[in-house]
Amino acid sequence: MFEGEDTMTETAQRPLNTKQAAEFLGLSPNYIHQLVHGKKLTAYKPGGKVLYFKQSDLEAYAFRKKSLANFELNAAADRILNG
């Protein structure tokens, strides 16, 4: 590690295996495999067998369908109606 390098950044960039990805998302490893097979979750197979995941891809999956709160819906409606 270089001087001044943040340990958290190093950890966030390290690839996660299927078990770690499942723990990160609160899902089972089997369901992670189903998501990858169904092309709903990005995975990397550098050796052709073992799956690896980027934390940023897991976060993108976790936050993909936002359910807006009423105040957010009202603000969006105001922007549309009032230009």
C-alpha positions, -999 to +999 in steps of 0.1 A: +000+000+000+013+035-009+017+063+016-016+081+021-036+054+003-070+047+019-075+011+032-113+014+025-106+022-012-083-008-015-110-031+000-138-016-022-117-024-053-109-060-044-131-085-063-156-104-042-164-141-047-199-155-048-202-160-011-190-125-003-214-110-030-242-130-014-234-117+020-231-082+007-266-083-009-282-105+018-290-132-006-280-169-010-250-179-032-275-200-052-296-170-059-265-150-069-258-177-095-294-175-108-291-137-112-258-141-131-273-169-153-304-147-160-281-117-170-295-096-141-262-093-122-228-085-137-201-110-129-165-117-141-150-151-149-113-144-156-103-181-154-135-193-170-150-209-139-149-189-106-172-158-105-160-125-092-180-093-085-172-056-082-188-039-052-200-011-075-219-036-097-235-051-066-245-017-054-259-009-088-280-040-086-292-032-050-302+003-059-316-003-093-353+003-087-359+033-065-393+037-048-398+074-044-411+089-012-441+113-014-420+144-011-398+133-040-429+125-061-443+159-053-411+177-062-409+158-095-445+167-103-438+204-094-408+204-118-429+189-146-460+212-141-440+244-134-413+238-160 
